[in-house]
């Protein structure tokens, strides 16, 4: 890898673990803002993608937050800068969350087929307590997109198949891993470009 000044750097993943890759950006937080942690904060027992509300910001950049779990915490933004607005989240990071009202944006053309499927439909819609609305560019294609099955077979199911070939199974497994990586990368890109679910 080459830095902007031309210096060459090497990266050996076997030696370096726990590397965080992110793009730094400015955020102006005010009292009442919804926020989301974009990295875990072990000292405060906060999980990645946990949501909360800003209760107070002082002139030194110290925040008082009320997490959606009910806990109140204080932190210095200089010590934990992995914080973003939390008004909308991707369906990928909303797993385990519940909201009274959910708005889901599904672009059937821009989204990768591994992202718009039965799993997305279930995760996105089942977050809602009272109301869920879907916004899409093409309602006629949405049903087919939400009908895509992406469930993986278990090892027991594969073993039970008559005439199962281990080399074919290995190839299929590798294809699935490649698809999962592609889907994850696409999810990160879509999150960065605002394909989101609002809470």
N, CA, C and O of each residue as an XYZ file, in Angstrom:
796
protein
N       0.850     -1.155      0.000
C       0.000      0.000      0.000
C       0.906      1.231      0.000
O       2.002      1.212      0.560
N       0.420      2.318     -0.648
C       1.223      3.533     -0.755
C       0.500      4.692     -0.108
O      -0.673      4.937     -0.387
N       1.210      5.416      0.769
C       0.648      6.592      1.422
C       0.660      7.762      0.454
O       1.269      7.682     -0.613
N      -0.015      8.858      0.823
C      -0.107     10.019     -0.062
C       1.253     10.655     -0.330
O       1.445     11.288     -1.368
N       2.211     10.494      0.606
C       3.549     11.060      0.393
C       4.471     10.116     -0.366
O       5.655     10.414     -0.524
N       3.951      8.976     -0.844
C       4.747      8.039     -1.632
C       5.398      6.925     -0.822
O       5.966      5.990     -1.387
N       5.316      7.027      0.514
C       5.916      5.981      1.364
C       5.166      4.666      1.189
O       3.935      4.639      1.175
N       5.923      3.569      1.056
C       5.336      2.244      0.884
C       5.117      1.583      2.244
O       6.004      1.599      3.097
N       3.946      1.010      2.440
C       3.635      0.295      3.675
C       3.239     -1.130      3.329
O       2.630     -1.375      2.288
N       3.581     -2.062      4.194
C       3.152     -3.445      4.004
C       2.258     -3.838      5.167
O       2.410     -3.348      6.286
N       1.332     -4.724      4.882
C       0.380     -5.181      5.886
C       0.337     -6.697      5.854
O       0.014     -7.293      4.826
N       0.660     -7.317      6.968
C       0.619     -8.766      7.086
C      -0.514     -9.130      8.036
O      -0.366     -8.962      9.247
N      -1.643     -9.625      7.528
C      -2.792     -9.925      8.395
C      -2.509    -11.017      9.412
O      -3.249    -11.162     10.385
N      -1.434    -11.798      9.199
C      -1.109    -12.839     10.185
C      -0.512    -12.237     11.447
O      -0.564    -12.850     12.513
N       0.059    -11.028     11.333
C       0.683    -10.404     12.494
C      -0.195     -9.341     13.143
O      -0.127     -9.130     14.354
N      -1.013     -8.676     12.345
C      -1.817     -7.577     12.859
C      -3.276     -7.996     12.973
O      -3.893     -8.390     11.984
N      -3.820     -7.911     14.169
C      -5.208     -8.308     14.406
C      -5.987     -7.125     14.973
O      -5.412     -6.199     15.545
N      -7.293     -7.176     14.804
C      -8.150     -6.144     15.383
C      -8.002     -4.792     14.715
O      -8.156     -3.762     15.372
N      -7.705     -4.771     13.418
C      -7.538     -3.510     12.708
C      -8.907     -2.932     12.360
O      -9.772     -3.642     11.846
N      -9.102     -1.650     12.640
C     -10.351     -0.971     12.298
C     -10.142     -0.158     11.032
O      -9.199      0.628     10.939
N     -11.020     -0.347     10.063
C     -10.963      0.420      8.827
C     -12.219      1.278      8.757
O     -13.335      0.760      8.795
N     -12.037      2.570      8.658
C     -13.184      3.456      8.604
C     -12.770      4.776      7.957
O     -11.585      5.085      7.828
N     -13.775      5.537      7.558
C     -13.547      6.851      6.977
C     -13.948      7.892      8.001
O     -15.076      7.882      8.495
N     -13.034      8.788      8.320
C     -13.318      9.827      9.298
C     -14.179     10.912      8.671
O     -13.939     11.330      7.538
N     -15.187     11.368      9.415
C     -16.087     12.400      8.918
C     -16.562     13.239     10.100
O     -16.572     12.771     11.238
N     -16.949     14.457      9.828
C     -17.379     15.361     10.898
C     -18.853     15.145     11.213
O     -19.660     14.916     10.312
N     -19.204     15.219     12.502
C     -20.584     15.147     12.952
C     -20.798     16.224     14.026
O     -19.967     16.391     14.919
N     -21.899     16.936     13.934
C     -22.253     17.942     14.934
C     -23.419     17.407     15.753
O     -24.536     17.292     15.250
N     -23.161     17.082     17.009
C     -24.200     16.530     17.865
C     -24.778     17.617     18.761
O     -24.071     18.501     19.245
N     -26.084     17.519     18.964
C     -26.788     18.448     19.847
C     -27.696     17.655     20.782
O     -27.978     16.480     20.550
N     -28.142     18.315     21.829
C     -29.065     17.670     22.758
C     -30.269     17.144     21.981
O     -30.844     17.859     21.161
N     -30.648     15.897     22.239
C     -31.806     15.300     21.595
C     -31.480     14.488     20.351
O     -32.345     13.772     19.846
N     -30.249     14.582     19.841
C     -29.888     13.814     18.641
C     -29.889     12.319     18.916
O     -29.490     11.862     19.987
N     -30.351     11.565     17.912
C     -30.250     10.107     17.960
C     -28.859      9.728     17.453
O     -28.405     10.243     16.431
N     -28.183      8.823     18.174
C     -26.833      8.417     17.791
C     -26.709      6.896     17.776
O     -27.488      6.175     18.400
N     -25.697      6.438     17.039
C     -25.432      5.011     16.913
C     -23.928      4.784     17.028
O     -23.144      5.476     16.379
N     -23.527      3.821     17.848
C     -22.113      3.462     17.958
C     -21.717      2.630     16.748
O     -22.408      1.675     16.393
N     -20.608      2.991     16.114
C     -20.146      2.272     14.929
C     -18.976      1.354     15.242
O     -18.353      0.803     14.334
N     -18.681      1.191     16.509
C     -17.669      0.235     16.974
C     -18.005     -0.081     18.430
O     -18.585      0.754     19.124
N     -17.652     -1.265     18.894
C     -17.935     -1.578     20.303
C     -17.093     -0.718     21.240
O     -15.998     -0.284     20.883
N     -17.599     -0.484     22.407
C     -16.906      0.314     23.425
C     -16.869     -0.522     24.698
O     -17.747     -0.414     25.554
N     -15.834     -1.360     24.810
C     -15.772     -2.356     25.873
C     -15.790     -1.737     27.261
O     -16.416     -2.283     28.169
N     -15.115     -0.603     27.443
C     -15.047      0.023     28.769
C     -16.421      0.386     29.312
O     -16.641      0.380     30.523
N     -17.340      0.701     28.411
C     -18.697      1.091     28.822
C     -19.711     -0.026     28.571
O     -20.910      0.168     28.776
N     -19.240     -1.190     28.132
C     -20.118     -2.334     27.837
C     -21.175     -1.967     26.785
O     -22.369     -2.209     26.963
N     -20.695     -1.376     25.689
C     -21.572     -0.962     24.602
C     -21.244     -1.782     23.362
O     -20.080     -1.901     22.979
N     -22.264     -2.341     22.741
C     -22.075     -3.169     21.545
C     -22.054     -2.303     20.289
O     -22.584     -1.193     20.270
N     -21.434     -2.833     19.250
C     -21.442     -2.180     17.948
C     -22.890     -2.009     17.474
O     -23.698     -2.932     17.589
N     -23.210     -0.835     16.945
C     -24.531     -0.477     16.424
C     -25.579     -0.232     17.503
O     -26.768     -0.148     17.197
N     -25.157     -0.118     18.756
C     -26.119      0.215     19.816
C     -26.573      1.658     19.634
O     -25.793      2.528     19.246
N     -27.855      1.896     19.923
C     -28.468      3.208     19.705
C     -28.727      3.938     21.007
O     -28.885      3.320     22.060
N     -28.770      5.265     20.926
C     -29.060      6.068     22.099
C     -29.448      7.480     21.706
O     -29.554      7.805     20.524
N     -29.660      8.318     22.716
C     -30.046      9.710     22.510
C     -29.108     10.610     23.310
O     -28.784     10.315     24.461
N     -28.674     11.712     22.690
C     -27.804     12.680     23.370
C     -28.646     13.463     24.363
O     -29.646     14.078     23.994
N     -28.236     13.439     25.623
C     -28.938     14.221     26.638
C     -28.250     15.548     26.884
O     -28.897     16.540     27.217
N     -26.902     15.564     26.714
C     -26.178     16.827     26.917
C     -24.811     16.749     26.252
O     -24.159     15.705     26.260
N     -24.388     17.874     25.675
C     -23.048     18.026     25.104
C     -22.429     19.258     25.740
O     -23.052     20.320     25.764
N     -21.191     19.132     26.265
C     -20.541     20.327     26.805
C     -19.509     20.867     25.810
O     -19.275     20.267     24.761
N     -18.904     21.987     26.146
C     -17.993     22.677     25.230
C     -16.696     21.914     24.992
O     -15.981     22.211     24.035
N     -16.373     20.936     25.840
C     -15.163     20.133     25.665
C     -15.409     18.856     24.853
O     -14.494     18.058     24.649
N     -16.621     18.676     24.403
C     -16.925     17.487     23.609
C     -17.271     16.272     24.441
O     -17.186     15.146     23.951
N     -17.659     16.475     25.691
C     -18.117     15.374     26.528
C     -19.622     15.190     26.314
O     -20.388     16.153     26.321
N     -20.023     13.937     26.126
C     -21.418     13.636     25.858
C     -22.039     12.859     27.008
O     -21.403     11.999     27.617
N     -23.287     13.181     27.287
C     -24.093     12.374     28.196
C     -25.169     11.740     27.336
O     -25.952     12.441     26.695
N     -25.210     10.409     27.319
C     -26.133      9.687     26.460
C     -27.070      8.814     27.275
O     -26.697      8.283     28.320
N     -28.296      8.674     26.778
C     -29.209      7.669     27.314
C     -29.371      6.607     26.237
O     -29.927      6.868     25.170
N     -28.879      5.406     26.527
C     -28.986      4.311     25.572
C     -30.418      3.807     25.510
O     -31.192      3.990     26.450
N     -30.764      3.172     24.400
C     -32.121      2.641     24.254
C     -32.412      1.550     25.276
O     -33.573      1.242     25.546
N     -31.363      0.968     25.842
C     -31.542     -0.047     26.889
C     -31.950      0.588     28.213
O     -32.346     -0.109     29.148
N     -31.850      1.944     28.291
C     -32.213      2.649     29.523
C     -31.012      3.140     30.306
O     -31.156      3.990     31.185
N     -29.816      2.618     30.003
C     -28.615      3.048     30.727
C     -28.206      4.456     30.340
O     -28.385      4.869     29.194
N     -27.655      5.192     31.295
C     -27.068      6.499     31.016
C     -25.561      6.382     31.110
O     -25.035      5.784     32.049
N     -24.861      6.955     30.132
C     -23.403      6.911     30.144
C     -22.856      8.282     29.787
O     -23.547      9.111     29.194
N     -21.608      8.504     30.159
C     -20.897      9.724     29.767
C     -19.604      9.309     29.099
O     -18.956      8.354     29.527
N     -19.225     10.028     28.044
C     -17.976      9.712     27.351
C     -17.426     10.970     26.699
O     -18.158     11.907     26.381
N     -16.103     10.958     26.511
C     -15.432     12.032     25.784
C     -15.321     11.590     24.330
O     -14.771     10.529     24.037
N     -15.841     12.401     23.431
C     -15.848     12.013     22.022
C     -14.425     11.823     21.492
O     -14.223     11.080     20.532
N     -13.439     12.482     22.100
C     -12.047     12.343     21.660
C     -11.506     10.948     21.980
O     -10.595     10.464     21.309
N     -12.066     10.307     23.000
C     -11.608      8.971     23.391
C     -12.361      7.865     22.660
O     -11.857      6.750     22.522
N     -13.561      8.175     22.196
C     -14.329      7.190     21.433
C     -15.057      7.897     20.293
O     -16.229      8.253     20.420
N     -14.347      8.099     19.171
C     -14.935      8.854     18.055
C     -15.869      8.041     17.166
O     -16.414      8.580     16.202
N     -16.070      6.752     17.467
C     -16.890      5.892     16.599
C     -18.375      6.061     16.930
O     -19.022      5.171     17.481
N     -18.882      7.231     16.573
C     -20.267      7.573     16.867
C     -20.850      8.271     15.641
O     -20.204      9.127     15.038
N     -22.066      7.900     15.281
C     -22.698      8.473     14.090
C     -24.149      8.800     14.417
O     -24.661      8.420     15.470
N     -24.804      9.506     13.505
C     -26.230      9.762     13.689
C     -26.988      8.442     13.677
O     -26.622      7.512     12.959
N     -28.038      8.370     14.470
C     -28.792      7.125     14.585
C     -30.253      7.257     14.190
O     -31.103      6.515     14.683
N     -30.548      8.205     13.296
C     -31.939      8.391     12.876
C     -32.404      7.288     11.932
O     -33.596      6.985     11.864
N     -31.468      6.691     11.208
C     -31.802      5.601     10.292
C     -30.665      4.584     10.341
O     -29.498      4.957     10.459
N     -31.007      3.298     10.250
C     -29.994      2.241     10.270
C     -30.291      1.260      9.154
O     -31.423      1.178      8.677
N     -29.289      0.524      8.739
C     -29.519     -0.496      7.717
C     -30.261     -1.673      8.341
O     -30.209     -1.874      9.554
N     -30.944     -2.441      7.516
C     -31.648     -3.617      8.028
C     -30.643     -4.609      8.601
O     -30.960     -5.341      9.538
N     -29.417     -4.639      8.037
C     -28.375     -5.536      8.522
C     -28.050     -5.252      9.988
O     -27.908     -6.177     10.788
N     -27.931     -3.962     10.337
C     -27.564     -3.624     11.717
C     -28.775     -3.495     12.631
O     -28.615     -3.253     13.828
N     -29.991     -3.654     12.090
C     -31.189     -3.521     12.919
C     -31.620     -4.841     13.547
O     -32.588     -4.873     14.307
N     -30.917     -5.928     13.241
C     -31.316     -7.221     13.789
C     -31.286     -7.172     15.315
O     -30.307     -6.731     15.917
N     -32.355     -7.624     15.913
C     -32.455     -7.605     17.372
C     -33.131     -6.356     17.902
O     -33.474     -6.297     19.083
N     -33.333     -5.341     17.043
C     -33.991     -4.111     17.473
C     -35.492     -4.185     17.209
O     -35.948     -4.942     16.352
N     -36.247     -3.393     17.954
C     -37.687     -3.290     17.738
C     -38.050     -1.812     17.728
O     -37.493     -1.026     18.495
N     -38.985     -1.436     16.859
C     -39.436     -0.045     16.779
C     -40.937     -0.032     16.604
O     -41.518     -0.985     16.084
N     -41.579      1.066     17.046
C     -43.025      1.184     16.865
C     -43.366      1.256     15.387
O     -44.324      0.630     14.932
N     -42.583      2.019     14.640
C     -42.872      2.260     13.223
C     -41.604      2.076     12.415
O     -40.545      2.575     12.796
N     -41.700      1.366     11.309
C     -40.534      1.084     10.479
C     -40.793      1.529      9.046
O     -41.851      1.248      8.483
N     -39.823      2.224      8.459
C     -39.859      2.605      7.051
C     -38.712      1.877      6.367
O     -37.563      2.001      6.790
N     -39.009      1.123      5.318
C     -38.003      0.326      4.634
C     -37.842      0.823      3.205
O     -38.820      0.932      2.465
N     -36.605      1.124      2.820
C     -36.326      1.536      1.445
C     -35.672      0.368      0.717
O     -34.624     -0.120      1.140
N     -36.295     -0.086     -0.389
C     -35.752     -1.202     -1.165
C     -35.662     -0.780     -2.628
O     -36.683     -0.567     -3.283
N     -34.439     -0.659     -3.134
C     -34.214     -0.337     -4.543
C     -33.938     -1.645     -5.269
O     -32.869     -2.234     -5.102
N     -34.884     -2.101     -6.067
C     -34.748     -3.414     -6.713
C     -33.697     -3.417     -7.809
O     -33.263     -4.489     -8.230
N     -33.271     -2.240     -8.289
C     -32.257     -2.182     -9.338
C     -30.854     -2.050     -8.763
O     -29.933     -2.729     -9.218
N     -30.681     -1.187     -7.770
C     -29.347     -0.909     -7.240
C     -28.857     -1.988     -6.280
O     -27.655     -2.239     -6.193
N     -29.769     -2.623     -5.562
C     -29.359     -3.596     -4.546
C     -28.935     -4.916     -5.176
O     -29.532     -5.370     -6.151
N     -27.903     -5.523     -4.611
C     -27.432     -6.829     -5.064
C     -28.484     -7.883     -4.728
O     -29.143     -7.802     -3.692
N     -28.640     -8.879     -5.614
C     -29.678     -9.888     -5.400
C     -29.480    -10.675     -4.112
O     -30.442    -11.227     -3.579
N     -28.247    -10.738     -3.597
C     -28.028    -11.433     -2.329
C     -28.482    -10.609     -1.130
O     -28.520    -11.116     -0.009
N     -28.826     -9.343     -1.359
C     -29.275     -8.497     -0.259
C     -30.795     -8.378     -0.186
O     -31.357     -8.291      0.906
N     -31.458     -8.375     -1.328
C     -32.921     -8.273     -1.338
C     -33.487     -9.670     -1.524
O     -33.495    -10.214     -2.628
N     -33.960    -10.242     -0.420
C     -34.394    -11.637     -0.422
C     -35.329    -11.881      0.758
O     -35.731    -10.942      1.445
N     -35.673    -13.148      0.989
C     -36.595    -13.472      2.082
C     -36.038    -13.059      3.441
O     -36.789    -12.667      4.334
N     -34.734    -13.147      3.589
C     -34.118    -12.793      4.876
C     -34.274    -11.304      5.157
O     -34.621    -10.909      6.270
N     -34.013    -10.471      4.135
C     -34.183     -9.025      4.306
C     -35.634     -8.701      4.642
O     -35.909     -7.901      5.536
N     -36.571     -9.336      3.911
C     -37.994     -9.077      4.157
C     -38.351     -9.383      5.608
O     -39.041     -8.605      6.266
N     -37.874    -10.522      6.096
C     -38.201    -10.906      7.473
C     -37.564     -9.948      8.482
O     -38.241     -9.448      9.380
N     -36.268     -9.694      8.332
C     -35.560     -8.847      9.301
C     -36.142     -7.443      9.319
O     -36.380     -6.883     10.389
N     -36.375     -6.869      8.139
C     -36.848     -5.489      8.068
C     -38.257     -5.339      8.615
O     -38.511     -4.464      9.443
N     -39.170     -6.178      8.165
C     -40.582     -6.012      8.543
C     -40.841     -6.437      9.982
O     -41.670     -5.840     10.669
N     -40.138     -7.461     10.436
C     -40.412     -7.969     11.788
C     -39.881     -7.061     12.890
O     -40.113     -7.330     14.069
N     -39.169     -5.986     12.530
C     -38.707     -5.041     13.557
C     -39.859     -4.180     14.072
O     -39.767     -3.607     15.158
N     -40.946     -4.085     13.296
C     -42.026     -3.140     13.610
C     -42.999     -3.701     14.634
O     -43.403     -4.862     14.561
N     -43.370     -2.846     15.598
C     -44.386     -3.200     16.579
C     -45.782     -2.885     16.043
O     -46.691     -3.709     16.141
N     -45.946     -1.678     15.472
C     -47.279     -1.208     15.089
C     -47.462     -0.989     13.590
O     -48.556     -1.205     13.069
N     -46.414     -0.566     12.890
C     -46.595     -0.177     11.498
C     -45.294     -0.360     10.720
O     -44.217     -0.030     11.215
N     -45.400     -0.888      9.499
C     -44.240     -1.019      8.613
C     -44.647     -0.589      7.215
O     -45.671     -1.031      6.695
N     -43.844      0.272      6.609
C     -44.118      0.739      5.258
C     -42.882      0.511      4.395
O     -41.755      0.758      4.825
N     -43.111      0.034      3.169
C     -42.015     -0.235      2.244
C     -42.062      0.786      1.110
O     -43.115      1.018      0.515
N     -40.910      1.394      0.816
C     -40.775      2.324     -0.291
C     -39.827      1.689     -1.304
O     -38.722      1.271     -0.956
N     -40.270      1.619     -2.562
C     -39.464      0.948     -3.574
C     -39.582      1.669     -4.913
O     -40.521      2.431     -5.141
N     -38.621      1.418     -5.790
C     -38.637      2.017     -7.124
C     -39.547      1.247     -8.081
O     -39.981      1.793     -9.095
N     -39.843     -0.037     -7.763
C     -40.618     -0.873     -8.680
C     -41.403     -1.920     -7.892
O     -40.879     -2.984     -7.565
N     -42.650     -1.611     -7.592
C     -43.478     -2.518     -6.783
C     -43.718     -3.846     -7.493
O     -43.898     -4.869     -6.833
N     -43.724     -3.850     -8.830
C     -43.992     -5.085     -9.567
C     -42.861     -6.091     -9.437
O     -43.086     -7.290     -9.601
N     -41.644     -5.627     -9.145
C     -40.494     -6.527     -9.001
C     -40.204     -6.881     -7.545
O     -39.398     -7.768     -7.262
N     -40.866     -6.183     -6.628
C     -40.551     -6.367     -5.208
C     -40.909     -7.762     -4.716
O     -40.156     -8.354     -3.943
N     -42.048     -8.295     -5.150
C     -42.478     -9.617     -4.698
C     -41.454    -10.694     -5.084
O     -41.095    -11.542     -4.266
N     -40.992    -10.649     -6.334
C     -39.985    -11.626     -6.779
C     -38.688    -11.466     -5.992
O     -38.051    -12.449     -5.614
N     -38.306    -10.207     -5.751
C     -37.056     -9.955     -5.021
C     -37.148    -10.492     -3.596
O     -36.200    -11.095     -3.092
N     -38.297    -10.270     -2.944
C     -38.477    -10.737     -1.576
C     -38.691    -12.251     -1.501
O     -38.655    -12.825     -0.413
N     -38.912    -12.898     -2.642
C     -39.124    -14.348     -2.659
C     -37.834    -15.136     -2.840
O     -37.843    -16.364     -2.757
N     -36.715    -14.438     -3.088
C     -35.441    -15.147     -3.260
C     -35.060    -15.855     -1.964
O     -35.034    -15.245     -0.895
N     -34.771    -17.129     -2.071
C     -34.380    -17.922     -0.899
C     -32.858    -17.980     -0.827
O     -32.198    -18.359     -1.794
N     -32.307    -17.600      0.325
C     -30.849    -17.593      0.473
C     -30.376    -18.458      1.643
O     -29.209    -18.404      2.031
N     -31.280    -19.246      2.194
C     -30.914    -20.085      3.335
C     -29.864    -21.108      2.927
O     -29.922    -21.669      1.833
N     -28.907    -21.345      3.813
C     -27.848    -22.316      3.545
C     -28.223    -23.671      4.131
O     -28.874    -23.749      5.172
N     -27.809    -24.731      3.457
C     -28.050    -26.082      3.962
C     -27.087    -26.379      5.110
O     -25.936    -25.943      5.098
N     -27.570    -27.124      6.095
C     -26.707    -27.518      7.199
C     -25.848    -28.712      6.785
O     -26.108    -29.344      5.761
N     -24.827    -29.017      7.581
C     -23.947    -30.144      7.287
C     -24.729    -31.459      7.281
O     -24.442    -32.347      6.478
N     -25.717    -31.587      8.172
C     -26.523    -32.814      8.231
C     -27.373    -32.967      6.978
O     -27.535    -34.074      6.465
N     -27.918    -31.851      6.483
C     -28.717    -31.912      5.267
C     -27.869    -32.330      4.066
O     -28.306    -33.117      3.226
N     -26.646    -31.790      3.998
C     -25.752    -32.150      2.894
C     -25.371    -33.626      2.959
O     -25.341    -34.310      1.936
N     -25.080    -34.113      4.167
C     -24.670    -35.507      4.325
C     -25.804    -36.466      3.967
O     -25.555    -37.584      3.515
N     -27.046    -36.030      4.168
C     -28.195    -36.899      3.912
C     -28.571    -36.978      2.428
O     -29.354    -37.842      2.032
N     -28.018    -36.085      1.615
C     -28.359    -36.092      0.193
C     -27.788    -37.338     -0.476
O     -26.614    -37.658     -0.287
N     -28.606    -38.044     -1.256
C     -28.106    -39.237     -1.942
C     -27.052    -38.858     -2.977
O     -27.231    -37.921     -3.755
N     -25.941    -39.610     -2.970
C     -24.863    -39.396     -3.942
C     -24.130    -38.094     -3.741
O     -23.575    -37.539     -4.690
N     -24.120    -37.587     -2.494
C     -23.434    -36.324     -2.232
C     -21.954    -36.461     -2.542
O     -21.312    -37.422     -2.120
N     -21.420    -35.511     -3.271
C     -20.017    -35.520     -3.679
C     -19.275    -34.470     -2.879
O     -19.632    -33.293     -2.916
N     -18.237    -34.886     -2.148
C     -17.540    -33.960     -1.251
C     -16.890    -32.812     -2.008
O     -16.858    -31.689     -1.506
N     -16.367    -33.072     -3.212
C     -15.725    -31.982     -3.964
C     -16.765    -30.968     -4.429
O     -16.508    -29.765     -4.452
N     -17.961    -31.476     -4.804
C     -19.026    -30.561     -5.197
C     -19.488    -29.742     -4.005
O     -19.756    -28.546     -4.123
N     -19.580    -30.400     -2.855
C     -19.999    -29.691     -1.647
C     -18.987    -28.609     -1.296
O     -19.365    -27.509     -0.896
N     -17.694    -28.921     -1.446
C     -16.655    -27.946     -1.135
C     -16.774    -26.747     -2.074
O     -16.674    -25.598     -1.643
N     -16.990    -27.026     -3.366
C     -17.129    -25.952     -4.336
C     -18.344    -25.095     -4.021
O     -18.297    -23.869     -4.114
N     -19.454    -25.770     -3.639
C     -20.666    -25.035     -3.295
C     -20.442    -24.162     -2.068
O     -20.913    -23.026     -2.006
N     -19.715    -24.707     -1.088
C     -19.416    -23.954      0.128
C     -18.573    -22.721     -0.195
O     -18.811    -21.639      0.342
N     -17.578    -22.896     -1.083
C     -16.733    -21.770     -1.463
C     -17.540    -20.700     -2.192
O     -17.333    -19.505     -1.983
N     -18.466    -21.143     -3.055
C     -19.317    -20.185     -3.753
C     -20.159    -19.394     -2.755
O     -20.311    -18.180     -2.884
N     -20.706    -20.096     -1.752
C     -21.532    -19.427     -0.750
C     -20.713    -18.419      0.041
O     -21.198    -17.327      0.338
N     -19.457    -18.775      0.393
C     -18.599    -17.842      1.124
C     -18.333    -16.595      0.297
O     -18.356    -15.481      0.818
N     -18.080    -16.784     -0.997
C     -17.840    -15.650     -1.887
C     -19.074    -14.763     -1.964
O     -18.966    -13.538     -1.920
N     -20.267    -15.393     -2.081
C     -21.507    -14.629     -2.137
C     -21.736    -13.859     -0.848
O     -22.165    -12.706     -0.882
N     -21.450    -14.490      0.298
C     -21.647    -13.829      1.581
C     -20.732    -12.618      1.718
O     -21.152    -11.566      2.201
N     -19.456    -12.773      1.284
C     -18.526    -11.649      1.339
C     -19.011    -10.514      0.457
O     -18.962     -9.347      0.845
N     -19.480    -10.864     -0.734
C     -19.983     -9.862     -1.667
C     -21.188     -9.139     -1.084
O     -21.296     -7.916     -1.179
N     -22.098     -9.907     -0.477
C     -23.298     -9.314      0.117
C     -22.940     -8.400      1.276
O     -23.535     -7.334      1.431
N     -21.966     -8.812      2.097
C     -21.555     -7.997      3.238
C     -20.936     -6.688      2.752
O     -21.230     -5.621      3.291
N     -20.075     -6.772      1.729
C     -19.444     -5.570      1.189
C     -20.493     -4.637      0.626
O     -20.419     -3.422      0.812
N     -21.483     -5.210     -0.073
C     -22.552     -4.393     -0.650
C     -23.360     -3.737      0.458
O     -23.770     -2.584      0.325
N     -23.596     -4.464      1.560
C     -24.357     -3.907      2.685
C     -23.642     -2.693      3.254
O     -24.271     -1.683      3.571
N     -22.301     -2.795      3.385
C     -21.532     -1.670      3.898
C     -21.613     -0.486      2.942
O     -21.747      0.657      3.379
N     -21.532     -0.755      1.628
C     -21.611      0.328      0.650
C     -22.988      0.972      0.678
O     -23.106      2.194      0.594
N     -24.045      0.145      0.798
C     -25.393      0.701      0.812
C     -25.625      1.517      2.076
O     -26.329      2.527      2.052
N     -25.030      1.075      3.180
C     -25.179      1.842      4.412
C     -24.553      3.212      4.229
O     -25.111      4.215      4.674
N     -23.390      3.262      3.571
C     -22.698      4.524      3.352
C     -23.480      5.445      2.423
O     -23.342      6.666      2.509
N     -24.303      4.876      1.532
C     -25.038      5.686      0.574
C     -26.496      5.879      0.963
O     -27.285      6.391      0.170
N     -26.866      5.470      2.190
C     -28.185      5.829      2.699
C     -29.302      4.860      2.386
O     -30.465      5.226      2.560
N     -29.026      3.637      1.931
C     -30.086      2.645      1.775
C     -30.385      2.165      3.175
O     -29.637      1.361      3.731
N     -31.469      2.647      3.750
C     -31.612      2.480      5.182
C     -33.028      2.183      5.615
O     -33.978      2.242      4.835
N     -33.129      1.857      6.904
C     -34.421      1.644      7.527
C     -34.525      2.620      8.683
O     -33.658      2.635      9.557
N     -35.551      3.421      8.704
C     -35.669      4.448      9.718
C     -36.363      3.962     10.975
O     -37.249      3.109     10.927
N     -35.944      4.520     12.097
C     -36.569      4.221     13.374
C     -37.039      5.518     14.013
O     -37.601      5.498     15.109
